[in-house]
Amino acid sequence: MSVADEFTLDFARPERIGLEEAIFCAGKSPDQIDAILVAAGDRGASLLLTRLDPEKCSRLGHAARLDYCPVSRTAVFGQPPAVAGPARVAVVAAGTSDVPVAREALRTLGYAGRAATLFADVGVAGLWRLTTRLEEIRTHPVVIVAAGMDAALPSVVGGLVAGAVIAVPTSVGYGVAAGGRAALDAVLASCAPGITVVNIDNGYGAACAALRLLNAASRLAQEAER
């Protein structure tokens, strides 16, 4: 059995759900990832790679062909759609330590051709940092909020903006933060109604939730024009 027998790429996924398959690189060997890239290249397809550590990226035979971001541990292979139009998604990071998760969301949105705006270091420990950016944040119909520790920020944002709020609990924090479990429990128990919650550190999943919302809105607008 060859490495190529160990995977089957799902090129029909965009037609089914409007989202492309991403390659989750944690647990995959460099040989497996290289074989996946060869298969995509043979079809002229682009790919988004997530959770690709710098050390593993450096061992790839196709490393020079990747647009790699070590902060978010994401890479783009091939030529995705150009980012166009106004930013419809705000990606809000409570602290600088939450930026890797926020950038994973930004890179996923960018790969899908969607513009987004990053608002970093606006956590509730210095509430003025949020209030001074609040009007800018409100101009975006979808807001992704990445926060660790007590994850208070998604609840605060959820009580201040009218758009869809997607909370990403992060693994940032000391002791009883428990690798993000405290943050996850906090956003699941939020008193701000209607917040969507994704898994710990799942910036990719938050971006996909935002894309589903934007795609649904686009379909409704197209149907209304007919």
N, C-alpha and C positions, 0 to 999 in steps of 0.2 A: 504494500500500500504506500502511495506517495503522499507528500504533504498536501497536494491538491485534492486528495480524496477526503480530507479532514474538514472541509467547509463547502457550503453551497450559498453563493451570494443571491440576495433577493432583489433583483433588478426591477421586479414588477411592483414593489411596494409603493412607489409614488402614485401609481394609477389606482391602487386600492385605498390608501389612506392619506395621500397627499404629503407624505414624509418619506425621505430616503432612509435606507438602512445606514447605520453608523457602525464602525468597527470598534468594538470594545477590546482594547489591546492588553489589559491586565490579564495575566494568565496565558496569553498567547506567546509563543516563541518568536524570535526574529525571523526564523525560516517560515513559519506559518504566515506572519504578516507580509513578508516579501512575496510569498506565493499568492496571497490575496491581492496585493497590488499588481502583480503580473496579470492576474485574471481580469481585474478592472481595466488595466491598460489595454488589454487585447480587445476589449469592447469599446474603448474610448470613453470610459466612464470615470467620473470623479468620485472621491470617497472622503468622508469625514472620519478621522480616527480619534478616539477618545482614550483617556487614561494611558497615554504613551509616555513612559518615563524617559528623561533625557538619556540615561545610560542605554536603555533598549533602543531608542531612536538612533543613537550613534552606531549601533551594530547592524542596522538595516542596510542592505545593498542598495535600496532606493532612497536613502536618506536625503541625497542631494536633490531629489525631485519633490520633496515635501515642503510645504509652507508650515513650519513648526513653531509652536508657541510653548516654551518650557513652563511658563507661569500656569497656564490652564491645562498643560499636558495634552494639547490637541494638535492635530496635524491635518492639513488638507492636501489631498493627492488629486492632480488634474485641475481642471478649470471649472469651478462652480459658477452659478449665475452671478452677474455683477450686482453689487448692493445698490438699490435704487429707491427713490422716493423718500419722503420724510420719515424720521424715526417714529415708529408706532409703539415701541416697547422701551420702557425705562428699566434699567437693571440697577438696583439699589443695593449697595453693600454696607452693612453696618460698620465694619471696621476694615482696616487695611488687610488684616489676616483673612478676611472673607473674600478678598479680590480673586484668588484662584478659582473659586466656585463661580463668582460673577463673570469672570472672563470665559469660563467654559460655556456659560449661557450666551455671552456675546458672540463667541466664535461660532456656535451652533446657529444662531440667528443669521450671522453674516454669511455662513455657508449656504443658507437657504435664500439668500438675496434680500434679507430684511435688515433695514437699518435699525440701530438701537443706540441708546444713550446711557453711558455709565455715570452713576452718582455714587462716588466712593467715600467711605469714612463719614457717614451721616447717622451714626448710632445714637441711641437715646441717652447715653452717658453725657453727651453734649448736645442737648436737644436743639439748640440754636442752629447747629449745623444742618439739621433737617429742615427747620422752618425757613431758613434762608433759601433753600432749593425747592421748597414745596410747590410753588407756582409752576416751576419748570417741570417737575415730576407730573403734575396734574395735566399737562398738555399731552401726555401719552395715554392712550386708552388701555394699555396693558402694563402692569408694573410687576416685575420680578424682584423679590426682596430676599437677599441672602444674609442670614444672621446666625451667630452661634451664641454661646453662653446661655443667657435666659431667653434669647430670641424675642425680645420685647418689640423690636422694630416692626415686624410684619403686622402686629396688632395695632400699633400706633398708625402706621400708614393706612391700614384697612379702615381706620376710623376717620381718615382725613381725605381720602381720594375716592372718586366715584367709579373709576375704572376697575377692571378685573385685577385682582391681587393674587400672585402666585408666590407662596412662601417656600424658601429653601433653607431648612435648618442645616447648619454647618457643624463640623466636628471641632470647632474652635472653642476653647474654654478649659478651665482648671477642674481638677477633682471631680465633684459630683456632676459636672457637665457631661461626664460619661461618654465622651466621644461623639457628642451630638444628640444623645438620647433625651437629655433635659430640654434641649431646644426643640426637638421633634414633638415631645409631649406638650410643650408650651404652645406651639402653633396649632396643634390639633385641638387644644382646649381653649383657643382664642375666643374672646367675647366679641370680636369684630366679625359680623356675619359675612358668609360667602367667600371666605379665603380658601383658595385651593392650596393643598400642601403636597409636596413631593418628598422623596426620600432624602436622607442625610447626604449632603454634599452633591446632590444630583442636579447640577446646573444644566446638564444636557436635557434631563427630563423636564425641567422648568421651561427651557426654551421650546421644547416640543409641545408643551401645553399651550404656550403663547402662540406658537405657529398654528395649532389647531383652531384657536379662537380667531386669529386673523384670517385663516383660510375660510372658516365658516362665515365670517363677516363679508369676505369677498364674494363668496357664492351667493349670499343673500342679496348683495348689491347688484350682481350680474342678473339675477332672476328678476329683480325689481325693474331693471332697464328693458327687459324683453316685452 
